[in-house]
Amino acid sequence: MDYRPKGVCSQQIHFDIVDNKVRNVSFKGGCNGNLQGISRLIDGMDVDEAISRIEGIRCGFKSTSCPDQLAQALKAARTVS
């Protein structure tokens, strides 16, 4: 699935959900090193667990962050599936 995040530096988030596990997360734009780390840390994690760990994270004074936007994308994908 591809998701267009809002209010953050990254322009696109790609991920797959296989057997309710998060797979193949990648970001276009944003803080490359941090986003690679997040992508690797949640790879293989249960979707609900990933959402609970990253939802609500803020970036500086912004009301959201790239991890929070990934949580929103995962929630949106859950409703589509």
VMD Tcl script that builds the backbone (N, CA, C; Angstrom):
set m [mol new atoms 243]
animate dup $m
set s [atomselect $m all]
$s set {name element resname resid chain x y z} {
  {N N MET 1 A 0.849 -1.175 0.000}
  {CA C MET 1 A 0.000 0.000 0.000}
  {C C MET 1 A 0.890 1.231 0.000}
  {N N ASP 2 A 0.458 2.249 -0.678}
  {CA C ASP 2 A 1.129 3.542 -0.661}
  {C C ASP 2 A 0.227 4.542 0.048}
  {N N TYR 3 A 0.841 5.364 0.880}
  {CA C TYR 3 A 0.103 6.341 1.681}
  {C C TYR 3 A 0.819 7.680 1.590}
  {N N ARG 4 A 0.045 8.746 1.406}
  {CA C ARG 4 A 0.604 10.100 1.368}
  {C C ARG 4 A 0.445 10.727 2.750}
  {N N PRO 5 A 1.564 10.854 3.487}
  {CA C PRO 5 A 1.489 11.420 4.834}
  {C C PRO 5 A 1.177 12.915 4.814}
  {N N LYS 6 A 0.664 13.400 5.923}
  {CA C LYS 6 A 0.288 14.817 6.049}
  {C C LYS 6 A 1.057 15.444 7.210}
  {N N GLY 7 A 1.598 16.646 6.994}
  {CA C GLY 7 A 2.229 17.405 8.062}
  {C C GLY 7 A 3.639 16.988 8.426}
  {N N VAL 8 A 4.296 16.192 7.567}
  {CA C VAL 8 A 5.662 15.732 7.837}
  {C C VAL 8 A 6.532 15.922 6.603}
  {N N CYS 9 A 7.822 15.674 6.762}
  {CA C CYS 9 A 8.768 15.866 5.659}
  {C C CYS 9 A 8.674 14.782 4.592}
  {N N SER 10 A 8.376 13.559 4.981}
  {CA C SER 10 A 8.302 12.493 3.979}
  {C C SER 10 A 7.079 12.711 3.091}
  {N N GLN 11 A 7.227 12.307 1.827}
  {CA C GLN 11 A 6.147 12.519 0.857}
  {C C GLN 11 A 5.310 11.273 0.596}
  {N N GLN 12 A 5.879 10.094 0.908}
  {CA C GLN 12 A 5.142 8.863 0.645}
  {C C GLN 12 A 5.651 7.762 1.574}
  {N N ILE 13 A 4.726 6.911 2.004}
  {CA C ILE 13 A 5.066 5.734 2.795}
  {C C ILE 13 A 4.538 4.526 2.036}
  {N N HIS 14 A 5.414 3.541 1.851}
  {CA C HIS 14 A 4.995 2.284 1.227}
  {C C HIS 14 A 5.161 1.173 2.255}
  {N N PHE 15 A 4.213 0.240 2.267}
  {CA C PHE 15 A 4.312 -0.928 3.142}
  {C C PHE 15 A 3.381 -2.014 2.633}
  {N N ASP 16 A 3.622 -3.214 3.110}
  {CA C ASP 16 A 2.741 -4.344 2.833}
  {C C ASP 16 A 2.272 -4.892 4.173}
  {N N ILE 17 A 1.121 -5.509 4.172}
  {CA C ILE 17 A 0.640 -6.253 5.327}
  {C C ILE 17 A 0.437 -7.689 4.858}
  {N N VAL 18 A 1.188 -8.603 5.475}
  {CA C VAL 18 A 1.125 -10.015 5.126}
  {C C VAL 18 A 0.819 -10.795 6.401}
  {N N ASP 19 A -0.299 -11.488 6.419}
  {CA C ASP 19 A -0.716 -12.256 7.601}
  {C C ASP 19 A -0.735 -11.382 8.854}
  {N N ASN 20 A -1.260 -10.162 8.717}
  {CA C ASN 20 A -1.377 -9.169 9.790}
  {C C ASN 20 A -0.028 -8.724 10.357}
  {N N LYS 21 A 1.026 -8.872 9.560}
  {CA C LYS 21 A 2.366 -8.416 9.936}
  {C C LYS 21 A 2.788 -7.302 8.984}
  {N N VAL 22 A 3.488 -6.306 9.523}
  {CA C VAL 22 A 3.990 -5.186 8.723}
  {C C VAL 22 A 5.237 -5.647 7.987}
  {N N ARG 23 A 5.282 -5.407 6.689}
  {CA C ARG 23 A 6.422 -5.814 5.865}
  {C C ARG 23 A 6.790 -4.706 4.879}
  {N N ASN 24 A 8.054 -4.684 4.488}
  {CA C ASN 24 A 8.545 -3.852 3.377}
  {C C ASN 24 A 8.234 -2.365 3.529}
  {N N VAL 25 A 8.444 -1.809 4.711}
  {CA C VAL 25 A 8.175 -0.384 4.930}
  {C C VAL 25 A 9.289 0.446 4.306}
  {N N SER 26 A 8.896 1.467 3.555}
  {CA C SER 26 A 9.873 2.411 3.015}
  {C C SER 26 A 9.223 3.788 2.937}
  {N N PHE 27 A 10.056 4.797 3.096}
  {CA C PHE 27 A 9.614 6.183 3.062}
  {C C PHE 27 A 10.301 6.894 1.911}
  {N N LYS 28 A 9.599 7.797 1.283}
  {CA C LYS 28 A 10.199 8.687 0.284}
  {C C LYS 28 A 10.314 10.047 0.948}
  {N N GLY 29 A 11.541 10.551 1.046}
  {CA C GLY 29 A 11.777 11.827 1.714}
  {C C GLY 29 A 11.884 11.620 3.217}
  {N N GLY 30 A 12.087 12.709 3.938}
  {CA C GLY 30 A 12.205 12.635 5.389}
  {C C GLY 30 A 13.630 12.368 5.834}
  {N N CYS 31 A 13.792 12.056 7.093}
  {CA C CYS 31 A 15.104 11.804 7.707}
  {C C CYS 31 A 15.508 10.364 7.429}
  {N N ASN 32 A 16.283 10.162 6.398}
  {CA C ASN 32 A 16.572 8.844 5.858}
  {C C ASN 32 A 17.032 7.825 6.900}
  {N N GLY 33 A 18.020 8.152 7.692}
  {CA C GLY 33 A 18.541 7.193 8.662}
  {C C GLY 33 A 17.505 6.789 9.695}
  {N N ASN 34 A 16.809 7.765 10.249}
  {CA C ASN 34 A 15.782 7.465 11.256}
  {C C ASN 34 A 14.662 6.615 10.669}
  {N N LEU 35 A 14.263 6.941 9.453}
  {CA C LEU 35 A 13.149 6.211 8.846}
  {C C LEU 35 A 13.541 4.800 8.451}
  {N N GLN 36 A 14.803 4.599 8.064}
  {CA C GLN 36 A 15.277 3.234 7.806}
  {C C GLN 36 A 15.256 2.423 9.100}
  {N N GLY 37 A 15.656 3.065 10.190}
  {CA C GLY 37 A 15.644 2.389 11.485}
  {C C GLY 37 A 14.248 1.976 11.891}
  {N N ILE 38 A 13.305 2.889 11.780}
  {CA C ILE 38 A 11.912 2.580 12.123}
  {C C ILE 38 A 11.398 1.445 11.243}
  {N N SER 39 A 11.705 1.527 9.955}
  {CA C SER 39 A 11.239 0.500 9.015}
  {C C SER 39 A 11.751 -0.873 9.402}
  {N N ARG 40 A 13.018 -0.962 9.769}
  {CA C ARG 40 A 13.594 -2.259 10.147}
  {C C ARG 40 A 13.071 -2.743 11.495}
  {N N LEU 41 A 12.862 -1.822 12.419}
  {CA C LEU 41 A 12.390 -2.216 13.745}
  {C C LEU 41 A 10.976 -2.807 13.724}
  {N N ILE 42 A 10.118 -2.281 12.847}
  {CA C ILE 42 A 8.744 -2.799 12.858}
  {C C ILE 42 A 8.505 -3.881 11.811}
  {N N ASP 43 A 9.501 -4.183 10.980}
  {CA C ASP 43 A 9.329 -5.235 9.981}
  {C C ASP 43 A 9.021 -6.562 10.680}
  {N N GLY 44 A 7.929 -7.180 10.310}
  {CA C GLY 44 A 7.514 -8.446 10.901}
  {C C GLY 44 A 6.648 -8.299 12.145}
  {N N MET 45 A 6.451 -7.061 12.595}
  {CA C MET 45 A 5.658 -6.815 13.795}
  {C C MET 45 A 4.167 -6.896 13.456}
  {N N ASP 46 A 3.386 -7.374 14.404}
  {CA C ASP 46 A 1.938 -7.385 14.275}
  {C C ASP 46 A 1.442 -5.959 14.042}
  {N N VAL 47 A 0.482 -5.792 13.161}
  {CA C VAL 47 A -0.028 -4.457 12.809}
  {C C VAL 47 A -0.500 -3.696 14.045}
  {N N ASP 48 A -1.288 -4.334 14.900}
  {CA C ASP 48 A -1.812 -3.652 16.082}
  {C C ASP 48 A -0.700 -3.253 17.048}
  {N N GLU 49 A 0.303 -4.103 17.189}
  {CA C GLU 49 A 1.451 -3.791 18.053}
  {C C GLU 49 A 2.223 -2.598 17.500}
  {N N ALA 50 A 2.443 -2.592 16.188}
  {CA C ALA 50 A 3.157 -1.476 15.561}
  {C C ALA 50 A 2.399 -0.169 15.787}
  {N N ILE 51 A 1.101 -0.192 15.575}
  {CA C ILE 51 A 0.287 1.016 15.772}
  {C C ILE 51 A 0.404 1.496 17.211}
  {N N SER 52 A 0.284 0.586 18.164}
  {CA C SER 52 A 0.318 0.997 19.573}
  {C C SER 52 A 1.679 1.573 19.970}
  {N N ARG 53 A 2.742 1.139 19.325}
  {CA C ARG 53 A 4.079 1.634 19.666}
  {C C ARG 53 A 4.413 2.976 19.033}
  {N N ILE 54 A 3.900 3.240 17.829}
  {CA C ILE 54 A 4.339 4.451 17.114}
  {C C ILE 54 A 3.279 5.543 17.011}
  {N N GLU 55 A 2.027 5.225 17.265}
  {CA C GLU 55 A 0.974 6.239 17.182}
  {C C GLU 55 A 1.182 7.301 18.262}
  {N N GLY 56 A 1.019 8.562 17.886}
  {CA C GLY 56 A 1.101 9.658 18.843}
  {C C GLY 56 A 2.487 10.266 19.000}
  {N N ILE 57 A 3.493 9.687 18.356}
  {CA C ILE 57 A 4.838 10.278 18.416}
  {C C ILE 57 A 4.803 11.608 17.675}
  {N N ARG 58 A 5.431 12.605 18.277}
  {CA C ARG 58 A 5.464 13.940 17.670}
  {C C ARG 58 A 6.882 14.276 17.230}
  {N N CYS 59 A 6.995 15.124 16.231}
  {CA C CYS 59 A 8.284 15.582 15.721}
  {C C CYS 59 A 8.410 17.068 16.028}
  {N N GLY 60 A 9.253 17.391 17.003}
  {CA C GLY 60 A 9.413 18.798 17.378}
  {C C GLY 60 A 8.094 19.399 17.805}
  {N N PHE 61 A 7.759 20.526 17.204}
  {CA C PHE 61 A 6.519 21.221 17.541}
  {C C PHE 61 A 5.335 20.778 16.680}
  {N N LYS 62 A 5.572 19.842 15.778}
  {CA C LYS 62 A 4.487 19.342 14.930}
  {C C LYS 62 A 3.558 18.454 15.758}
  {N N SER 63 A 2.318 18.361 15.343}
  {CA C SER 63 A 1.359 17.522 16.056}
  {C C SER 63 A 1.434 16.062 15.612}
  {N N THR 64 A 2.332 15.754 14.688}
  {CA C THR 64 A 2.482 14.400 14.158}
  {C C THR 64 A 3.959 14.152 13.858}
  {N N SER 65 A 4.263 13.003 13.292}
  {CA C SER 65 A 5.618 12.635 12.910}
  {C C SER 65 A 5.521 11.567 11.829}
  {N N CYS 66 A 6.645 11.210 11.241}
  {CA C CYS 66 A 6.619 10.130 10.259}
  {C C CYS 66 A 6.158 8.809 10.884}
  {N N PRO 67 A 6.639 8.439 12.087}
  {CA C PRO 67 A 6.104 7.210 12.691}
  {C C PRO 67 A 4.594 7.290 12.953}
  {N N ASP 68 A 4.125 8.436 13.427}
  {CA C ASP 68 A 2.694 8.601 13.666}
  {C C ASP 68 A 1.917 8.488 12.357}
  {N N GLN 69 A 2.463 9.042 11.291}
  {CA C GLN 69 A 1.798 8.941 9.996}
  {C C GLN 69 A 1.781 7.494 9.500}
  {N N LEU 70 A 2.840 6.740 9.800}
  {CA C LEU 70 A 2.838 5.313 9.463}
  {C C LEU 70 A 1.733 4.602 10.242}
  {N N ALA 71 A 1.553 4.946 11.498}
  {CA C ALA 71 A 0.462 4.358 12.286}
  {C C ALA 71 A -0.882 4.684 11.651}
  {N N GLN 72 A -1.062 5.922 11.193}
  {CA C GLN 72 A -2.317 6.299 10.540}
  {C C GLN 72 A -2.511 5.502 9.259}
  {N N ALA 73 A -1.419 5.299 8.516}
  {CA C ALA 73 A -1.489 4.511 7.271}
  {C C ALA 73 A -1.873 3.058 7.569}
  {N N LEU 74 A -1.286 2.492 8.622}
  {CA C LEU 74 A -1.617 1.116 8.999}
  {C C LEU 74 A -3.080 0.996 9.412}
  {N N LYS 75 A -3.578 1.990 10.148}
  {CA C LYS 75 A -4.981 1.990 10.541}
  {C C LYS 75 A -5.884 2.071 9.312}
  {N N ALA 76 A -5.511 2.914 8.354}
  {CA C ALA 76 A -6.299 3.053 7.127}
  {C C ALA 76 A -6.293 1.746 6.334}
  {N N ALA 77 A -5.147 1.094 6.286}
  {CA C ALA 77 A -5.049 -0.172 5.540}
  {C C ALA 77 A -5.879 -1.258 6.207}
  {N N ARG 78 A -5.959 -1.219 7.524}
  {CA C ARG 78 A -6.743 -2.200 8.267}
  {C C ARG 78 A -8.217 -2.106 7.894}
  {N N THR 79 A -8.705 -0.894 7.684}
  {CA C THR 79 A -10.115 -0.717 7.348}
  {C C THR 79 A -10.407 -1.095 5.912}
  {N N VAL 80 A -9.390 -1.016 5.037}
  {CA C VAL 80 A -9.554 -1.362 3.619}
  {C C VAL 80 A -9.552 -2.865 3.442}
  {N N SER 81 A -8.743 -3.566 4.217}
  {CA C SER 81 A -8.575 -5.028 4.048}
  {C C SER 81 A -9.812 -5.802 4.383}
}
mol reanalyze $m
mol bondsrecalc $m
mol representation Tube
mol addrep $m
